[in-house]
């Protein structure tokens, strides 16, 4: 059909027309033939040529086309005289009747003068319609008893096309039961019948689905399909059957009434009423069996109807039939054997003969807790019993069979009340019947506490930081221990383990609350006197015997900035002014003096810096803020006053900062001794002798003090035992002596920044004394004496140092 449409719908198609001249009439009829479904604008014929008219006359004489009894599908091109398609034509719509020929009549009318031409247009059919069944699905009910050869009429297919394009034949999908027979009507129509070609069996194939196809004679051919559903009707040709002829079933004695013994399920291959079954006993079933068991006629369910006793009868035999409800009913038979099994209907018993309700947690393994007896009134396997403990948790107990039917409950593992204080011991006795029956008995055993746990601190070592100058009685920390025991075994008492430090008991320094472990400081601590304490605290429970544990406590005293820097150089009497004499010819950078201050505090609190608070001439002197050296920044001029006054402040780095000041009065002279690294100065022999005398006296006094100190220490060591090794901070020292006196056992406190002008007698050369200015080594140590310091500096040391310094200065001048 697609090929025909393409052939006939091209514009270049040359219509085949037939010109018939009717002689004897005043006019003629012009006929054309075209296929249907030509495209708009397609060429039909040259009307001007066929009618013998001039093309211009069509326009001049106002030619028009009048279609008779139909829609105008054509039009005249007055410029070319061609007859063209105005609108697609469907032959089936124009010619409703199913005829072979289809004509469209029209008139061509010309005016001036009026002339009419008759035209007939034959529309040729193309295969543009497929066969269609009036019913897409056809249902047929056929009995399975229908003999082969039976015919069934089917709805035929229709095709809007005519002639060769109409329905030509039918095809049926493959089937071994059905075929088709095609008939031709008087008008050429094709009819089809369904023919049964084989014997039907509903139980084998109850439903048949076939496809009927109608094909027309077009090129290419078109087709249409319809579905044929054939339902095979049942007849009662099958008897009910059971899955097996004999059934064997076991039923326990004492089964309750209504217990389902079994359900019979016979099958019938038929359907409907032919497959509905009725179950019943036959005459071969005894009355006793029918009294004890019932059968449901519809479901085939066999239930217990009476009391079944194994001792009366051990088996029953039932003869049962299943009958269908067809017109000519058929039936099937089977036999059911019911065997009665003995029932384990007696529960075992457990009895506690002797029992301990509580035991101490320190009882030994193997201790007897209870004696248990078990029994069962059944016989055989049903009367054999087993006794076990509840296995849901691991219990420190075991059962020991002492004799037939008797068991001992013993302790199998050490008990610990702190792990578990009470046990619920479940004894389970089970027989060996099927199904097994069991009974249980629960024993509650309480574990009594013994004092077997020492108190435990959360830490083994406590470090407590205390800022010095604390108020007496302040709470330092709270130490608590835990004892998992109960009652008096867990009541704890805290106390400090006594220990003496420098003839002072630890209980005089600290106190602890015996009930809650709160630790208090009993005195105000001074970082400069003591820096740390190390002692032990013991926690003891109230059990019998009591248990205890101790913990080490390390008290660390933290420094506060509570000491003002002490200016130790240049030396000055309290409230006096330090005087220094230098020559006016001093060069720039000359060391005039060095201010040295020490601070009894530590770390940043002891870091001292120096500043000029007042100065007569700021251009003449400079002060190093770190080492306290005062040097000249230029040479003296004649305009400079002979006396200069400087006020130097020494300030620590604490918060808040503390400070001390010293006033230095500098006098200049025209001629004076120059303090060089090595300067020879003529002195009288008498001066040398006096200085040597002072030095000998000072060394003798120091040696005497050293001897006395050694003797005191020896006496103390002999009188008291050596205390336990506890790290204690070294006591502070307050005596200040020259670094040169390093031979003394207890060395003096010397600042790393101290710079002493000391005079040393080196040698005598021809009546001259060589006076050297010593260079203090870097990093001079800061030592703490083991002798407890007094409130103020040592008067002996100060007086000795001051006497030596004054005498030296006087001799040098």
Secondary structure, DSSP 8 states (H G I E B T S, - for coil): -HHHHHHHS-TT---EEEEE--TTSSS-EEEEEEETT--TT-EEEEHHHHHT--HHHHHHTT-EEEESSS---EEEETTTTEEEESS---HHHH--S--S--EEEEEEEETTTTEEEEEEEEEE--S----EES-SEEEEEEETT--TT-EEE---EE-SS-GGGSEEEEEE---SSEEEEEEE-TTS-EEEEEEE-S---TTT--EEEEEEEEEESSSS--EEEEEEEEEEE--S----B-S-SEEEEEEETT--TT-EEEE---B-SS-GGGT-EEEEE-TTS-HHHHHHEEE-TTT-EEEE-S---TTT-SEEEEEEEEEE-STT--EEEEEEEEEEE-------EEEEEEE-SEEETT--TT-EEEEEEEE-S--GGGG-EEEEE-TTS--SEEEEEEETTEEEEEE-S---TTT-SEEEEEEEEEESSSS--EEEEEEEEEEE--S----EES-SEEEEEEESS--TTEEEEE--EE--S-GGGG-EEEEE---BSSS-BGGGTEEE-TTT-EEEE-S---TTT--EEEEEEEEEE-SSS--EEEEEEEEEEE--S----EEEES---TT--EEEEEETT--TT-EEEE-EEE-SS-GGGG-EEEEEEEES-TTTEEE-TTT-EEEESS---TTS-SEEEEEEEEEESSSS--EEEEEEEEEEESS-----SEEEEE--HHHHHHHHHHHHHHHHHHHHHHHHHHHHHHHHHHHS------------------TT-TTSSS-----TT-------EEEEETTEEEEE-----TT------SS---SS--HHHHHHHHHHHHHHHHHH-
